[in-house]
Amino acid sequence: MNDPADAGHRIELRSDNAAGAAPELLAAVAGANTGSALAYGGDEWTRRLEARASEVFERPGVRVFPVVSGTAANALSLSALCPPWGAVLCHESAHILRSECGASSMLGGGLQLRGLPGPDTKLTVDAVHAAFASTNWGDNHHAQPSVLSLTSPTDLGAIYQVDEVAELAAAARERGLRVHLDGARLANALVALGCSAAELTWRAGVDVVSLGALKNGGLSCDAIVCFDDAAAAELHYRTKRSGHVASKMRFQSAQLDAYLADGLWLRLAASANATMARLTAGLDRLGVELVVRPAVNMVFARLDGPTADALAAAGVDFYRMGPDTVRFVTSWQTTPEDIDAVLAVLERHRA
Ligand SMILES: Cc1ncc(COP(=O)(O)O)c(C=O)c1O
């Protein structure tokens, strides 16, 4: 059997960000390319998107703000929820803290991000209570906890159950904190949990969601989904002030509408989750140790250096997270054949 590289082919497992745009979303862009339309969101696609979000999230009046990246969605959401003297409590591994270059602090006028410990990259109610206990409430020498930000799936691919979100949100409310969800891969979490978008978000106490589309077939569009009127009123100005009100918003809105329509977002995510399940079943068969058992489309696994080198040379792209740890991420574009080819390479080349 030949390696993919022998046929000049490479298999993409570095990131779902490396995948292309889904044909359905490209078709939606083409469909919106009909003559002129009012700029800056005054178009029919943006109106339709908000109606669609209200239907999908089962709540009237949901506000949606399209943005160009997950970082923008997070930073703008947090800036609208947290005062400049406030602190956002998050897990110490959270993308907002580790991988966004302080964007939330910048757009939030200096708000502080406070990372808390927790097993499996997830926050616990105890950690939130401990953060409250160590806060000097009302003391103007200290940032005041104002928002709890959850990431699900987490940066290591773990997910919160619906009741975990509800318990954490209830703990946050005890001290008047508002709740943000970084849902860069929200669809993958929904598919894994088999719950509705409403159950995992506002019904569990979430006020604002960063809704990922980019990693799941979108083309330069993620969105802020807002269930909180006060935050929406702020976002109206904050999105513009930070340069996130696209003049041709119709092309973002058309994609997001198509994404949420007829369960497309869930089908794309289900495909990515399924190819990851196929990969991890194969890794189990080959006796490869998994650092964390994946709930969605991302796995961290132990591979020694020579095996990782052989896998890369054979035509598989992935990230090395340490001397003997690799990360594989599947996307809507990954096929079962890709996964079988990767497993065949591993079987042949394992050192
Ligand atoms: C959990 C999570 N949140 C937010 C982001 C930020 O998205 P972007 O890279 O589009 O800014 C990422 C990107 O990888 C992510 O994994």
The ligand as an SDF file (V2000), in Angstrom:
LIG
                    3D

 16 16  0  0  0  0  0  0  0  0999 V2000
  -12.0710   27.7170   21.6410 C   0  0  0  0  0  0  0  0  0  0  0  0
  -11.7000   28.8150   20.6940 C   0  0  0  0  0  0  0  0  0  0  0  0
  -12.2110   30.0360   20.8740 N   0  0  0  0  0  0  0  0  0  0  0  0
  -11.9170   31.0580   20.0520 C   0  0  0  0  0  0  0  0  0  0  0  0
  -11.0710   30.8930   18.9720 C   0  0  0  0  0  0  0  0  0  0  0  0
  -10.7110   32.0950   18.1520 C   0  0  0  0  0  0  0  0  0  0  0  0
  -11.0710   32.0350   16.8190 O   0  0  0  0  0  0  0  0  0  0  0  0
  -10.2650   32.8650   15.7110 P   0  0  0  0  0  0  0  0  0  0  0  0
   -8.9910   32.1660   15.4890 O   0  0  0  0  0  0  0  0  0  0  0  0
  -11.2090   32.8530   14.5480 O   0  0  0  0  0  0  0  0  0  0  0  0
  -10.0560   34.2500   16.2290 O   0  0  0  0  0  0  0  0  0  0  0  0
  -10.5170   29.6420   18.7380 C   0  0  0  0  0  0  0  0  0  0  0  0
   -9.6100   29.4360   17.5730 C   0  0  0  0  0  0  0  0  0  0  0  0
   -8.9620   28.4370   17.4100 O   0  0  0  0  0  0  0  0  0  0  0  0
  -10.8210   28.5760   19.6210 C   0  0  0  0  0  0  0  0  0  0  0  0
  -10.2970   27.3530   19.4580 O   0  0  0  0  0  0  0  0  0  0  0  0
  1  2  1  0
  2  3  1  0
  2 15  2  0
  3  4  2  0
  4  5  1  0
  5  6  1  0
  5 12  2  0
  6  7  1  0
  7  8  1  0
  8  9  2  0
  8 10  1  0
  8 11  1  0
 12 13  1  0
 12 15  1  0
 13 14  2  0
 15 16  1  0
M  END
$$$$
